[in-house]
Amino acid sequence: MRLAEVAAVTGGALHRATGDELVSSVEFDSRRAGPGALFLALPGERADGHDFAAAAVAAGASAVLAGREVDAPAVIAPAGGSYAGTDLGAADPDGTGAAVLTALGKLARHSVTNLPGLAVVGVTGSSGKTSTKDLIAAVLAPLGETVAPPGSFNNELGHPWTALRAGESTRHLVLELSARGPGHIARLCAIAPPRIGVVLNVGSAHVGEFGSPEAIAQAKGELVEALPADGVAVLNLDDLRVAAMAGRTAARVVGVSAAGAAGAAVLARDVALTAGRASFTLVTPVGEALVSLQLVGEHHVGNALSAAAVALELGGTPAGIAEALSGAGAASRWRMEVTERPDGVTVVNDAYNANPESMTAALRALHAIAGGTRRTWAVLGPMAELGDTAPAAHARVAQLVADLGTTRFVTVGTDLYPDPTPASRHIPEHETHVHDVDAAVTLLRAELEPGDVVLVKASRSAGLDRLAAELIAQELVSK
């Protein structure tokens, strides 16, 4: 696209540019803004992208999308816009970031709506979005060129950035949609209008920001409300709040269920676990096929069913879908990554995020991997954004750790987890005062034994990914 067209689409003004500059990608990291890139000058907590505009162009970028004048060819986005005064807070005191993000969204919508034959798939839910997005991408890839975000690029920056990676040869654009408040998902849907929407679950993640599970359900349902009448809403009927969203969409509803819910079109039969990995028979209206997942945790069965439902709508067959699901590994970092150390210790790194539902799934997966014969370690940090529900939520997790018979329970950087009740089937040794990652590393290096299985999990802000990395890199130390 010529820079003059970028200006026209975004409503911005050319600055130190002819308008003939050709842009073929967008980048928000000046170090990656190579030839043909449109560098996004965004303010952050530690640096302002406007200060790197000239360096990005010197490195080969064609131009800059900025919120104020810069020393480089640019489109200056108009002030205000849909993000003004809302999402960016203290990191954007002058509103330049809001202006750039609003312009970026306009650019993404222009691009997506002008791509012929592109099927846009949106995925949301309180937990499992990223893993399911990766599974959907895996089952769609054999059916045509597929673009999906790396990791959790699911907000007002990552969403349009991903959408702008789709080109004329792209058949499928898979997008993950997050929300920190009402209207966020609706706004993302306006940027890249989905034809297929997948809602996985309504849990308590971000309940501190939303106020209640009902408010979360209202926000997640914005995805199905955005679908056109000829679209498809893939709903997990095992979650009653998700099932109720059938009444909020004009699209055709396809129900999925891992528990055999009535009315589900795509189901799992004969689910079995081997070392924490699920196998099942995929049941669809057009046939059945055996799936053996590489991903760890029974909760991935429902995610896989949602992916299968999407692929069926876009031309997949049960056999082809089952093959793709069975071959899909963990595509995004720090989500139930299982590493077998040479000394026989298994490290399960699920340190990217945490909420009560994902904690429950991860703890059950820990014990499925151990199979009742190996020592288990639950090394947990805090669950963030739970508001007033945090104490009770952490107490329930601590109780589950005990009820499952976990051998050792180590909490890092928090005293939110209370000791389990004496009525528990098994009370683990509860390390209540491991204050940081370094202390946890010292403890685990000293006390891990061959055959132990260690789960490391917390909200991203706790930084337990570093703990998992240290454990993976460190073989058993001789005692």
Phi, psi and omega in degrees: 000137175287150183297330177297324178289323175302316179297319181293317182293319185271348185078016182271177182244136175293141182221120180054034183220153177274337186096346179274353180301134182262128177243140184230359178201167174237143179217140177255357177251115184300336180288343180251005183276079182273195182306131178087356184280147167258109183278129180269114181273095184245137175284146177227182182291329184249341182206158179245122182302335178300331180287347182250008184299311182296321180294322179296316179292321177299330179278355176126347179301146182285322185192182184231142168258112191232165177259352176208172183296140179227167181272060183189161173300134187203162162252123178268113182293145178294147181294157178083221181099182189292340181261359184300125174071015184241288196273332193265339171058226187295337180286352185223063187295331182260003176078007180292324179294319178299320179296316181294316181295321177297316178295321178299318177298319177297319180295318179296316179298317179301316182293310185296316184287350178253010177266122183287137173070020182271127175260118180262126180244126177249141182232131174217170182157162181288332177210154177088003183300312186292315179298319180290320175304318179294321178293320178298316178299322181293321182280339179272335183305319178293345183265355181151165182303129186233133176247131177217155182287149170284138178058223183250057175279085192228016184243198187294346174259306184296327182294303178292328177302316178293316181301326181282357173277345179284138179235190186295335180270355182285129179262328185227131175241112183257122185235138176261132185242122177250167179212136172248004179184171179300142176089346183295313181292321177301320180292320177294322178296328179291332179288314180226086186302119182279149171260332176238130178238134182242124174243122187270312186192165173234107181243208184253008175299133180068018181297335177296331179271325183273327179103330182195157174300328179296320178292324176297316179299320179299318181290316180297327181290350176299334178295311182288332176294334182277351184286145177284168181298331178266015178269186183225130174254116177264113187241136176280105184285353176283349176250115187297325179292325176289316179303324181293344181289350178302331180277001183250011184226147174273352183280163173290137183259131173242115181270142174237153182202130173270352184247011177075033181297142179298137177090355180285137179268334181236121188226167173245133177236147176059051179289131178224149180245134174230114183052038176087354181258136187266142167236151182195166173266120176282120182249122181227167178296344184243015176142176182234159177199152180273131179243134174234102185285143171274337181291146183268130176119131180295336180297341180286349177298311179297322177298318180295324179295320178297318178298319180297320180297320178296313182297323177299322180291337185250020171105004180284158176250155178306318181294316180293320179295316180298320179296317180293318179297319182290337180264357185277124174262186178287115184266342181244142188290152169065028176236097181050043174284122182254123179237127176265114179284155179301336181273005177096358176277135176255126179250125177252108183264106176233046191269008184286320184201167181202138169212171185304322182289316180289329174297315179299313180298317182293320179294321177294322178295321177306313182285331175293321177296317182291333175064018177080002183241352184241152177290141182241140177238125171255106181252103192239142170251188185287155170260121186267168172061034178258355177060221183292346181276355186303310182302314181293322180295316178294325178296320179294321178295316179300320180293322178294321176306315180289314184297331179282350180082031181296136184289312181228141180234113182241122175255141187240121172072016181203149172246026182289335184273113180281163175296140178297161181287154179299342181284354182297150179297328182208129178255113181287163173289114190259107179278095189276346187231049168267105195279337184206179183296319181299319179293323178293319178300315180300315180299310185291321178300324183282331193242351176294146179234155178306135180095347180294149175242126186241122172261128176244117185209140177187172171294153187304325184296341181285341176072026181285353174299328178293323177298313180299319179297319178296319180293321180293324183281340187256116173283168183303130180272132180298138182263000000 
